[in-house]
């Protein structure tokens, strides 16, 4: 686990300094290239790989083609049911509960929402200098590293991809950029105009129809083009490309009118004359279908370049023969947003933001040198496994303080030696995977563990356990997770609950807090009289120390920490947008747990303290503003100067 005191010193030493780690000289070993092609919100049933019950409505010919050269993992999972936690976990190799990044849009002060009884726990916004990414690891071993597409692992300068080990970065939305008013998704289509930033391609691609026997054109996509650029410019040395697409995330639209028309015809639907939310259930949204096929087209462009490009480091071979490709998605499919129906994860239950199968089970293909072709494996795999596996496949070495802390397992033997089990470094087969998502309503707010055929959930609002049996005797049993068998299987519940509770404790997983303003249960209201009360709260500017004294005779404090607000360094011109975030810092406390102090770094903008009592009620101190934020100028109409009357 990380040392937060050391982290604070490290953070402020490196806050405004770029990562200066230099690559070691290229090894004489001929190292393979690595590409992680990471989709956004692409569900397990959104591709033509894992068709169950009914075939996928979306066409993904390039994904299907890659599967013929790869292993398709049918029991593959993302580290979390939402974007930022999964991306941070994939990059750092650390479970979301360990980094604390368990949801999106972190780095804020925990607050009660409306009439909700529970408060989301604090969680960081993204990766910090203490995190040693896979890009840093490979760069240390002589790799050229590139990131294209979505980052979403921290907005501050110290959290940027360039400061997390990437030599090259291009992070625009590309063709995913939504239409700007007054345009709508019915008017903002790409054209052949030379001045159109999304100009249609001269080359023709899938689909091939009677109307378009030679195929259709696709809008220029900066994400794809920059991925191709990086590969072309980096082929002289081993390269690592993290291609993180914005598709198929909301907004749901397509700049490709021909592809949109194709899906309307295929689905037998009419495109409305007025842009409105698509509400027909199932896989029936032509906008979404066009996005999936555009994502597939992007993968095809990358693979085609690899297949036609000679590898200068391996005479006689193409880059495709010397490159490992990891294809997957950051979480399960997003089925709906407001009234818009995007797709359908059936037979899997629920979708994005849920720990049920629809929210975390994802498509996954892995191809490359010595990996068998057109194989399917049902072994349990998590994207946390990518980091240690890539280290082994590339013969890369990193300091043990980082490698020993990785939470995934090396799956090289499954990939290369046809092993049926994923094993740890002691040879013990993997037994389970687990997820932690302490946010949202009474259904979402839970942790889960998958162990063999079974999956157990612990709901944090009710404290209850739910148990499903997904498979039985190697066959599908209750993959839909419709039958709770917890009452009939107390021994299994106890066994898995014990495992899950140990994970939560060992990883110091943060749990929801109780709001002191929205208490409804009468028995809970009685405990409010005992919540911790701040007697004194003093900031000493000379020592830069905050000291808080609590009243005696109140409930015990079981958790406490300071939240310190930090910011980017202002640019010389002052025009650059300054990103800020709160970071968690440990407190010094007296033996009687009544006095708490924290030393505040010089560049901190604000500081406050959070207390959690034994009943899990949250109390916050006042937040001391140490550096006042500049006031925003009010926008208004300029007054016209009156002409002087002569």
BAKEMI-572639 format. One line per 10 residues: their letters; for each residue z, y, x of C-alpha. Coordinates in pm, whole numbers, plus 50000, padded with zeros to 5 digits. Layout:
BEGIN
A> Z,Y,X; ...
REM end
This chain:
BEGIN
XXXXXXXXXX> 50000,50000,50000; 49935,50353,50116; 50199,50571,50275; 50191,50891,50071; 50395,51092,50321; 50148,51014,50597; 49868,51076,50351; 49985,51432,50290; 49984,51514,50659; 49645,51353,50703
XXXXXXXXXX> 49508,51528,50400; 49599,51878,50506; 49488,51819,50862; 49148,51712,50737; 49124,51918,50421; 48858,52154,50546; 48719,51947,50828; 48417,51720,50794; 48447,51354,50878; 48356,51344,51247
XXXXXXXXXX> 48345,50969,51293; 48040,50889,51502; 47841,50573,51475; 47878,50330,51758; 47565,50249,51950; 47344,50000,51772; 47434,49644,51852; 47170,49430,52015; 47213,49195,51721; 46939,49220,51460
XXXXXXXXXX> 47150,49329,51166; 47028,49290,50808; 46988,49591,50580; 47200,49628,50266; 47122,49793,49932; 47366,49825,49644; 47165,49913,49332; 47433,50031,49090; 47347,50105,48727; 47558,50320,48495
XXXXXXXXXX> 47683,50172,48164; 47434,49884,48174; 47575,49600,47965; 47573,49227,48035; 47331,49182,47744; 47113,49484,47828; 46896,49290,48073; 46680,48979,48050; 46923,48759,48242; 47206,48635,48022
XXXXXXXXXX> 47050,48606,47676; 47295,48451,47434; 47235,48396,47062; 46953,48650,47047; 46725,48759,47334; 46769,49106,47480; 46549,49363,47307; 46497,49563,47627; 46224,49476,47876; 46342,49438,48237
XXXXXXXXXX> 46056,49261,48419; 46160,49375,48767; 46519,49261,48721; 46388,48925,48597; 46155,48909,48896; 46438,48984,49140; 46640,48704,48975; 46376,48457,49092; 46473,48545,49451; 46846,48573,49386
XXXXXXXXXX> 47165,48418,49254; 47252,48532,48903; 47629,48546,48857; 47705,48498,48488; 48081,48549,48523; 48060,48876,48717; 48291,49168,48652; 48334,49534,48735; 48673,49649,48871; 48733,49869,48564
XXXXXXXXXX> 48595,49942,48216; 48496,50298,48315; 48285,50469,48577; 48495,50650,48839; 48748,50368,48893; 48474,50110,48946; 48279,50331,49186; 48588,50419,49388; 48690,50052,49397; 48345,49935,49507
XXXXXXXXXX> 48331,50196,49783; 48688,50150,49909; 48728,49778,49846; 49063,49853,49682; 49173,49764,49329; 49190,50069,49098; 49565,50015,49055; 49610,50041,49432; 49420,50367,49476; 49560,50490,49145
XXXXXXXXXX> 49207,50581,49030; 49218,50399,48699; 49019,50637,48479; 48771,50925,48491; 48849,51298,48528; 49179,51265,48712; 49378,51501,48928; 49545,51682,48636; 49899,51727,48507; 49990,51456,48252
XXXXXXXXXX> 50018,51611,47907; 50077,51493,47552; 49760,51489,47343; 49782,51608,46982; 50017,51377,46794; 49996,51082,47035; 50325,50915,47123; 50210,50815,47471; 50096,51023,47765; 49837,50902,48013
XXXXXXXXXX> 49994,50850,48357; 49884,51073,48643; 49589,50940,48840; 49388,51092,49129; 49043,51237,49075; 48873,51035,49348; 48875,50902,49702; 49066,51084,49977; 49042,51080,50360; 49286,50788,50374
XXXXXXXXXX> 49030,50565,50202; 48798,50384,50443; 48473,50329,50259; 48210,50060,50306; 47980,50337,50430; 48230,50431,50701; 48270,50066,50791; 47896,50007,50832; 47843,50340,51007; 48106,50233,51259
XXXXXXXXXX> 47893,49922,51319; 47567,50105,51387; 47424,50146,51038; 47237,50444,50897; 47401,50515,50563; 47257,50681,50252; 47378,50764,49905; 47141,50852,49623; 47232,50932,49263; 47573,50953,49100
XXXXXXXXXX> 47885,51001,49313; 48179,51052,49074; 48436,50966,49340; 48579,51316,49383; 48440,51669,49358; 48615,51841,49648; 48447,51885,49986; 48678,51633,50153; 48584,51381,49883; 48208,51426,49908
XXXXXXXXXX> 47980,51142,50006; 47898,51319,50335; 48270,51310,50418; 48304,50947,50310; 48066,50796,50563; 47718,50875,50433; 47458,51027,50668; 47214,51105,50388; 47294,51215,50033; 47087,51321,49734
XXXXXXXXXX> 47286,51344,49412; 47068,51508,49147; 47025,51345,48806; 46653,51307,48857; 46468,51204,48541; 46804,51147,48371; 46848,51525,48340; 46876,51596,47969; 46659,51847,47783; 46771,52208,47788
XXXXXXXXXX> 46765,52418,47474; 46550,52502,47292; 46391,52169,47396; 46517,51844,47244; 46455,51480,47326; 46155,51498,47094; 45988,51783,47286; 46090,51757,47653; 45838,51501,47775; 45685,51486,48123
XXXXXXXXXX> 45324,51600,48164; 45042,51585,48418; 45095,51952,48501; 45119,52003,48879; 45412,52242,48823; 45608,51994,48612; 45909,51874,48819; 45883,51546,48628; 45506,51518,48666; 45368,51185,48545
XXXXXXXXXX> 45262,50935,48811; 44899,50856,48886; 45000,50494,48937; 45035,50274,48630; 45323,50037,48558; 45467,49809,48289; 45427,49788,47989; 45068,49663,47969; 44948,49677,47610; 44624,49686,47412
XXXXXXXXXX> 44650,50064,47404; 44736,50077,47776; 44592,49762,47940; 44635,49912,48288; 44991,50021,48220; 45155,50361,48168; 45263,50649,48390; 45627,50730,48464; 45792,51070,48516; 45880,51165,48873
XXXXXXXXXX> 46240,51061,48935; 46416,51233,49226; 46676,50955,49246; 46409,50690,49303; 46195,50907,49532; 46489,50991,49759; 46589,50626,49777; 46236,50543,49895; 46249,50834,50139; 46576,50711,50289
XXXXXXXXXX> 46444,50357,50335; 46121,50479,50494; 46300,50715,50733; 46577,50469,50824; 46386,50144,50882; 46398,50177,51263; 46769,50090,51252; 46985,49884,51017; 47048,50081,50699; 47287,50076,50406
XXXXXXXXXX> 47172,50237,50081; 47410,50294,49791; 47166,50371,49508; 47388,50474,49216; 47172,50550,48915; 47271,50792,48640; 47092,50568,48389; 47167,50438,48131; 47459,50675,48075; 47461,50934,47798
XXXXXXXXXX> 47265,51157,47720; 47030,50900,47570; 46675,51026,47604; 46346,50966,47781; 46090,51199,47933; 45834,50918,47905; 45657,50957,47571; 45434,50654,47625; 45736,50432,47691; 45918,50573,47392
XXXXXXXXXX> 45618,50499,47169; 45605,50146,47311; 45964,50082,47203; 45911,50231,46859; 45625,49986,46810; 45819,49693,46953; 46131,49760,46743; 45934,49849,46431; 46102,50186,46393; 45975,50537,46338
XXXXXXXXXX> 46064,50822,46568; 46224,51090,46345; 46063,51430,46313; 46398,51599,46374; 46618,51514,46671; 46926,51344,46527; 47174,51078,46639; 47037,50724,46621; 47259,50527,46384; 47080,50197,46331
XXXXXXXXXX> 47306,49918,46457; 47217,49657,46719; 46964,49691,46999; 46736,49922,46804; 46752,50258,46981; 46407,50328,47137; 46549,50607,47356; 46798,50365,47508; 46536,50094,47552; 46316,50341,47740
XXXXXXXXXX> 46608,50425,47970; 46674,50059,48049; 46309,49997,48134; 46299,50315,48345; 46598,50187,48541; 46414,49857,48583; 46102,50048,48698; 46315,50222,48963; 46438,49889,49097; 46078,49766,49102
XXXXXXXXXX> 45971,50067,49310; 46244,49994,49566; 46163,49623,49587; 45790,49692,49614; 45848,49925,49909; 46060,49661,50083; 45794,49397,50025; 45505,49600,50169; 45690,49760,50463; 45707,49589,50802
XXXXXXXXXX> 46051,49561,50957; 46015,49719,51304; 46332,49543,51421; 46206,49201,51312; 45838,49162,51407; 45641,48955,51158; 45883,49019,50871; 45891,49264,50584; 46202,49466,50498; 46243,49255,50185
XXXXXXXXXX> 46305,48949,50403; 46578,49124,50604; 46759,49313,50327; 47046,49205,50104; 47026,49350,49753; 47335,49371,49532; 47240,49462,49176; 47505,49536,48914; 47658,49798,48679; 47974,50009,48698
XXXXXXXXXX> 48114,49877,48368; 48010,49706,48048; 47768,49861,47806; 47851,50174,47609; 47765,50073,47254; 47823,50403,47077; 47900,50769,47137; 48008,50961,46830; 47749,50857,46568; 47483,50753,46820
XXXXXXXXXX> 47432,50376,46848; 47298,50297,47194; 47305,49921,47234; 47497,49608,47142; 47703,49384,47371; 47719,49092,47126; 47838,48825,47152; 48083,49000,47385; 48358,49198,47216; 48374,49578,47242
XXXXXXXXXX> 48230,49780,47532; 48293,50059,47782; 48657,50182,47800; 48784,49844,47681; 48914,49556,47894; 48757,49306,47657; 48454,49118,47790; 48205,49375,47661; 48371,49646,47869; 48396,49470,48205
XXXXXXXXXX> 48152,49179,48222; 47836,49303,48394; 47497,49176,48510; 47494,49080,48878; 47220,48960,49110; 47251,48911,49486; 46945,48836,49700; 46863,48840,50068; 46825,48638,50387; 46923,48271,50342
XXXXXXXXXX> 47038,48322,49983; 46891,48051,49755; 46628,48158,49504; 46650,48146,49125; 47003,48006,49108; 47271,48066,48846; 47643,48043,48919; 47938,48080,48682; 48205,48133,48950; 48436,48433,48897
XXXXXXXXXX> 48305,48734,49092; 48428,49093,49108; 48251,49389,49266; 48558,49425,49489; 48407,49122,49666; 48109,49328,49785; 48298,49503,50067; 48435,49198,50256; 48115,49003,50187; 47892,49276,50331
XXXXXXXXXX> 48116,49298,50638; 48061,48927,50699; 47688,48927,50620; 47633,49213,50865; 47876,49081,51126; 48064,49411,51106; 48417,49461,51234; 48668,49721,51120; 49034,49788,51211; 49270,49529,51066
XXXXXXXXXX> 49475,49795,50886; 49170,49840,50660; 49034,49485,50644; 49378,49337,50567; 49419,49573,50273; 49093,49482,50095; 49144,49333,49748; 48817,49146,49711; 48722,48815,49870; 48434,48724,50098
XXXXXXXXXX> 48186,48527,49884; 47949,48446,50173; 48007,48071,50139; 47907,48088,49773; 47596,48285,49866; 47486,48093,50173; 47653,47750,50167; 47639,47661,49795; 48018,47660,49763; 48135,47633,49402
XXXXXXXXXX> 48457,47831,49456; 48539,48171,49600; 48817,48120,49853; 49057,48352,50032; 49101,48356,50410; 49348,48067,50381; 49097,47849,50199; 49269,47879,49861; 49025,47900,49565; 49035,48212,49350
XXXXXXXXXX> 49237,48156,49034; 49214,48486,48853; 49096,48847,48824; 49285,49133,48661; 49225,49482,48520; 49446,49782,48446; 49358,50053,48194; 49672,50233,48065; 49487,50489,47853; 49367,50560,47504
XXXXXXXXXX> 49464,50423,47166; 49666,50116,47070; 49369,49888,47139; 49245,50026,47472; 49586,50079,47634; 49633,49749,47816; 49604,49533,48123; 49420,49202,48129; 49397,48889,48341; 49119,48628,48343
XXXXXXXXXX> 49235,48291,48472; 48997,47999,48442; 48903,47954,48077; 49170,48193,47950; 49211,48568,47922; 49545,48737,47851; 49606,49099,47748; 49926,49301,47762; 49929,49601,47531; 50144,49882,47669
XXXXXXXXXX> 50205,50056,47338; 50331,49749,47153; 50439,49535,47451; 50267,49235,47290; 50047,48973,47457; 49715,48847,47320; 49552,48527,47450; 49193,48409,47414; 49024,48094,47541; 48673,48193,47645
XXXXXXXXXX> 48554,47848,47757; 48653,47486,47704; 48538,47191,47913; 48279,47413,48082; 48126,47527,47755; 48141,47849,47559; 48438,47841,47320; 48559,48187,47209; 48354,48423,47420; 48368,48667,47127
XXXXXXXXXX> 48749,48688,47171; 48812,48664,46798; 49095,48408,46798; 49436,48502,46936; 49605,48176,47038; 49915,48330,47198; 50152,48186,46935; 50014,47832,46980; 50013,47849,47360; 50350,47989,47478
XXXXXXXXXX> 50337,47808,47813; 49997,47956,47901; 50111,48301,47789; 50421,48276,48005; 50224,48156,48308; 49958,48427,48286; 50207,48698,48188; 50412,48617,48497; 50103,48652,48713; 49999,48977,48548
XXXXXXXXXX> 50346,49129,48573; 50354,49043,48942; 50021,49216,48997; 50144,49525,48814; 50462,49534,49023; 50300,49456,49359; 50032,49721,49308; 50276,49978,49168; 50045,50012,48868; 50116,50327,48668
XXXXXXXXXX> 50207,50280,48302; 50188,50517,48003; 50469,50768,47954; 50641,50851,47625; 50599,51199,47486; 50919,51389,47404; 50733,51594,47142; 50569,51322,46934; 50850,51074,46874; 50827,50896,46536
XXXXXXXXXX> 51056,50593,46573; 51416,50686,46465; 51566,50467,46739; 51357,50650,46997; 51468,50988,46866; 51830,50900,46950; 51728,50859,47316; 51586,51210,47328; 51937,51354,47358; 51967,51177,47692
XXXXXXXXXX> 51638,51279,47855; 51672,51441,48200; 51728,51816,48192; 51639,52047,48481; 51945,52259,48558; 51795,52459,48847; 51444,52481,48988; 51406,52695,49301; 51118,52760,49537; 51216,52892,49882
XXXXXXXXXX> 50916,53078,50026; 51058,53076,50380; 51101,52700,50406; 50827,52634,50149; 51062,52395,49971; 51103,52324,49601; 51454,52207,49508; 51539,52075,49164; 51885,51994,49031; 51921,51775,48719
XXXXXXXXXX> 52212,51788,48476; 52471,51510,48495; 52523,51254,48221; 52162,51204,48126; 51943,50894,48137; 51849,50756,48478; 51530,50864,48648; 51321,50560,48745; 51011,50741,48871; 50956,51087,49018
XXXXXXXXXX> 50692,51267,49219; 50558,51612,49294; 50210,51724,49197; 50059,51968,49444; 49742,52160,49369; 49489,52184,49652; 49151,52352,49673; 48831,52365,49872; 48815,52626,50144; 48640,52944,50020
XXXXXXXXXX> 48293,52999,50163; 48213,53300,50378; 48011,53455,50097; 48264,53372,49829; 47988,53248,49599; 48062,52878,49631; 48240,52710,49340; 48587,52602,49452; 48698,52261,49330; 49069,52197,49286
XXXXXXXXXX> 49279,51892,49213; 49643,51784,49199; 49762,51518,49441; 50075,51309,49408; 50341,51362,49676; 50674,51176,49710; 51009,51353,49670; 51330,51340,49871; 51624,51258,49643; 52001,51254,49675
XXXXXXXXXX> 52198,50930,49639; 52311,51023,49290; 51946,51090,49190; 52031,51440,49071; 51883,51657,49349; 51513,51643,49443; 51322,51833,49711; 50966,51854,49835; 50813,52049,50122; 50499,52227,50009
XXXXXXXXXX> 50206,52255,50254; 50081,52602,50341; 49746,52575,50168; 49888,52444,49840; 49807,52650,49531; 50079,52520,49300; 50360,52266,49285; 50564,52099,49012; 50763,51781,48959; 50732,51493,48710
XXXXXXXXXX> 51031,51279,48607; 51018,50950,48413; 51347,50823,48273; 51462,50468,48205; 51322,50490,47851; 50985,50603,47995; 51008,50956,47856; 50829,51211,48074; 50983,51544,48170; 50812,51804,48390
XXXXXXXXXX> 50957,52095,48582; 50789,52432,48579; 50487,52458,48807; 50526,52721,49078; 50205,52917,49135; 50192,52974,49510; 49839,53107,49548; 49716,53296,49246; 49372,53200,49126; 49129,53492,49100
XXXXXXXXXX> 49086,53620,48748; 48756,53536,48589; 48548,53835,48495; 48493,53865,48125; 48133,53844,48023; 48023,54120,47795; 47739,54345,47712; 47684,54631,47949; 47741,54966,47788; 47435,55182,47795
XXXXXX> 47482,55521,47951; 47437,55805,47708; 47193,56072,47810; 47341,56415,47844; 47223,56651,47581; 47053,56953,47720
REM end
